[in-house]
Amino acid sequence: MNEWPGLGTAFWLQLTRDLRLAFRHIGQAANPLMFFVMVTTLFPLALSPAPELLQAIAPGVIWVSALLASLLAAESLFRQDVEDGTMEQLALSPQPLSLLLLAKTTAHWLMTGLPLVLMAPIVGHALFLPGDAVPETMLALLLATPVLSLAGAVMAALTVGLRRGGGLLSLLILPIVMPVLIFGARATDMAMQGLDVGGVMYLLAAILLLAVSLAPAGMAAAMRISLD
């Protein structure tokens, strides 16, 4: 009967610890958000400020930028903890490693994924995204960015032992998250056309549930392989 409160407390303590560390290095945590904003706002300068053109490319630009920003943040997710020995202590702790890594990934999403969702209206305005499509885009990003973080965490745990695993990490993540990119961009495009996006949202929610179910065990197994 006392196991579940213990697991919940362990999750919360790990989450708050990682959030405190992230706020101490807020500049590093803000890099993916800055990348997302810079990439999306540079398109009007690189192509044309014509509203019709920017509106046509808005779904692809927003979602590709979100994906690349998530890749940028994934490489450093576990590296510092592995280098200073914290990860070995977590692996030896009585609490499940999968739970602790899930807490670390949740903190990572709160610092990198959630700001992307909140920044979507500003980015959408820069790309002349219709106001009616902004809520649907934010909801799609809210469902998709945790999947990007979870997939990135699994692959980051697998490649954390490599000195220069950034390129390999990108190659491993991209095929896995491609459905998220396709469905997310489709949701934004359908919202721009005034179509019902419920079906696409259900698909993104199903992918999120699948990722939450499978990713923690995959993270733990990959991390133990890397530590060995």
PEZIKA-V378127 format. One record per residue. N is the residue number from 1. BURIAL is b if it has 16 or more other C-alpha atoms within 10 Angstrom, else e. D_LAST is the distance of its C-alpha to the last C-alpha in Angstrom with 1 decimal. Layout:
n:N burial:BURIAL d_last:D_LAST
n:N burial:BURIAL d_last:D_LAST
This chain:
n:1 burial:e d_last:33.3
n:2 burial:e d_last:31.5
n:3 burial:e d_last:28.1
n:4 burial:e d_last:29.0
n:5 burial:e d_last:30.4
n:6 burial:e d_last:27.3
n:7 burial:e d_last:25.1
n:8 burial:e d_last:27.7
n:9 burial:e d_last:27.7
n:10 burial:b d_last:24.0
n:11 burial:b d_last:24.1
n:12 burial:e d_last:27.2
n:13 burial:e d_last:25.9
n:14 burial:b d_last:22.7
n:15 burial:b d_last:25.0
n:16 burial:e d_last:27.6
n:17 burial:e d_last:25.2
n:18 burial:b d_last:23.8
n:19 burial:b d_last:27.4
n:20 burial:e d_last:28.6
n:21 burial:e d_last:26.1
n:22 burial:b d_last:27.1
n:23 burial:e d_last:30.7
n:24 burial:e d_last:30.2
n:25 burial:e d_last:29.0
n:26 burial:e d_last:31.4
n:27 burial:e d_last:32.0
n:28 burial:e d_last:28.5
n:29 burial:b d_last:28.5
n:30 burial:b d_last:31.9
n:31 burial:e d_last:30.9
n:32 burial:b d_last:30.3
n:33 burial:b d_last:33.6
n:34 burial:e d_last:35.5
n:35 burial:b d_last:34.2
n:36 burial:b d_last:35.4
n:37 burial:b d_last:38.8
n:38 burial:e d_last:39.3
n:39 burial:b d_last:38.5
n:40 burial:b d_last:40.7
n:41 burial:b d_last:43.6
n:42 burial:e d_last:43.7
n:43 burial:b d_last:44.7
n:44 burial:b d_last:48.2
n:45 burial:e d_last:48.6
n:46 burial:e d_last:47.1
n:47 burial:e d_last:49.0
n:48 burial:e d_last:52.0
n:49 burial:e d_last:53.0
n:50 burial:e d_last:54.8
n:51 burial:e d_last:53.9
n:52 burial:e d_last:54.2
n:53 burial:e d_last:51.6
n:54 burial:b d_last:49.1
n:55 burial:b d_last:49.6
n:56 burial:e d_last:48.9
n:57 burial:e d_last:45.6
n:58 burial:b d_last:44.5
n:59 burial:b d_last:42.2
n:60 burial:b d_last:40.2
n:61 burial:b d_last:40.0
n:62 burial:b d_last:38.9
n:63 burial:b d_last:36.2
n:64 burial:b d_last:34.8
n:65 burial:b d_last:34.8
n:66 burial:b d_last:32.9
n:67 burial:b d_last:30.3
n:68 burial:b d_last:29.8
n:69 burial:b d_last:29.8
n:70 burial:b d_last:26.9
n:71 burial:b d_last:25.0
n:72 burial:b d_last:25.7
n:73 burial:b d_last:24.4
n:74 burial:b d_last:21.2
n:75 burial:b d_last:19.3
n:76 burial:b d_last:19.4
n:77 burial:b d_last:18.7
n:78 burial:b d_last:15.2
n:79 burial:b d_last:15.0
n:80 burial:e d_last:16.9
n:81 burial:e d_last:15.0
n:82 burial:b d_last:11.7
n:83 burial:e d_last:13.7
n:84 burial:e d_last:15.6
n:85 burial:e d_last:13.0
n:86 burial:e d_last:14.6
n:87 burial:b d_last:11.8
n:88 burial:b d_last:10.0
n:89 burial:e d_last:13.4
n:90 burial:b d_last:13.9
n:91 burial:b d_last:11.0
n:92 burial:e d_last:12.6
n:93 burial:e d_last:16.0
n:94 burial:e d_last:18.4
n:95 burial:e d_last:18.9
n:96 burial:b d_last:17.3
n:97 burial:b d_last:14.5
n:98 burial:b d_last:16.4
n:99 burial:b d_last:19.5
n:100 burial:b d_last:18.3
n:101 burial:b d_last:16.9
n:102 burial:b d_last:20.2
n:103 burial:b d_last:22.1
n:104 burial:b d_last:20.4
n:105 burial:b d_last:21.4
n:106 burial:b d_last:24.8
n:107 burial:b d_last:25.4
n:108 burial:b d_last:24.3
n:109 burial:b d_last:26.9
n:110 burial:b d_last:29.5
n:111 burial:b d_last:29.3
n:112 burial:b d_last:29.1
n:113 burial:b d_last:30.2
n:114 burial:b d_last:33.0
n:115 burial:b d_last:34.8
n:116 burial:b d_last:34.9
n:117 burial:b d_last:36.8
n:118 burial:e d_last:39.1
n:119 burial:e d_last:39.8
n:120 burial:b d_last:40.8
n:121 burial:b d_last:44.6
n:122 burial:e d_last:44.9
n:123 burial:b d_last:43.1
n:124 burial:b d_last:45.2
n:125 burial:e d_last:48.4
n:126 burial:b d_last:47.6
n:127 burial:b d_last:47.3
n:128 burial:b d_last:50.4
n:129 burial:b d_last:48.5
n:130 burial:b d_last:51.2
n:131 burial:e d_last:51.1
n:132 burial:e d_last:51.0
n:133 burial:b d_last:47.7
n:134 burial:b d_last:45.9
n:135 burial:e d_last:45.2
n:136 burial:b d_last:43.9
n:137 burial:b d_last:41.6
n:138 burial:b d_last:40.3
n:139 burial:b d_last:39.7
n:140 burial:b d_last:37.9
n:141 burial:b d_last:35.7
n:142 burial:b d_last:35.0
n:143 burial:b d_last:33.8
n:144 burial:b d_last:31.9
n:145 burial:b d_last:30.1
n:146 burial:b d_last:27.8
n:147 burial:b d_last:26.8
n:148 burial:b d_last:26.0
n:149 burial:b d_last:23.9
n:150 burial:b d_last:22.0
n:151 burial:b d_last:21.5
n:152 burial:b d_last:20.5
n:153 burial:b d_last:17.9
n:154 burial:b d_last:16.2
n:155 burial:b d_last:16.1
n:156 burial:b d_last:15.3
n:157 burial:b d_last:12.1
n:158 burial:b d_last:11.3
n:159 burial:b d_last:12.5
n:160 burial:b d_last:11.7
n:161 burial:b d_last:9.5
n:162 burial:e d_last:12.7
n:163 burial:e d_last:15.5
n:164 burial:e d_last:18.2
n:165 burial:b d_last:17.1
n:166 burial:b d_last:20.3
n:167 burial:e d_last:22.2
n:168 burial:e d_last:19.5
n:169 burial:b d_last:19.1
n:170 burial:b d_last:22.9
n:171 burial:e d_last:23.1
n:172 burial:b d_last:20.7
n:173 burial:b d_last:22.5
n:174 burial:b d_last:26.0
n:175 burial:e d_last:26.6
n:176 burial:e d_last:25.2
n:177 burial:b d_last:27.5
n:178 burial:e d_last:30.5
n:179 burial:e d_last:32.3
n:180 burial:b d_last:32.0
n:181 burial:b d_last:33.6
n:182 burial:e d_last:36.3
n:183 burial:b d_last:37.3
n:184 burial:b d_last:37.2
n:185 burial:b d_last:39.5
n:186 burial:b d_last:41.6
n:187 burial:b d_last:42.1
n:188 burial:b d_last:43.3
n:189 burial:b d_last:45.6
n:190 burial:b d_last:47.1
n:191 burial:b d_last:47.7
n:192 burial:b d_last:49.5
n:193 burial:e d_last:51.7
n:194 burial:e d_last:52.4
n:195 burial:e d_last:50.8
n:196 burial:e d_last:49.1
n:197 burial:b d_last:45.3
n:198 burial:e d_last:44.6
n:199 burial:e d_last:43.2
n:200 burial:b d_last:40.7
n:201 burial:b d_last:39.7
n:202 burial:e d_last:39.1
n:203 burial:b d_last:36.8
n:204 burial:b d_last:34.8
n:205 burial:b d_last:34.7
n:206 burial:e d_last:33.5
n:207 burial:b d_last:30.6
n:208 burial:b d_last:29.7
n:209 burial:e d_last:29.8
n:210 burial:e d_last:27.6
n:211 burial:b d_last:25.0
n:212 burial:b d_last:25.1
n:213 burial:e d_last:24.7
n:214 burial:e d_last:21.8
n:215 burial:b d_last:19.8
n:216 burial:b d_last:18.4
n:217 burial:b d_last:16.7
n:218 burial:b d_last:15.5
n:219 burial:b d_last:14.2
n:220 burial:b d_last:12.3
n:221 burial:b d_last:10.8
n:222 burial:b d_last:10.0
n:223 burial:b d_last:8.5
n:224 burial:e d_last:6.1
n:225 burial:e d_last:5.2
n:226 burial:b d_last:5.5
n:227 burial:e d_last:3.8
n:228 burial:e d_last:0.0
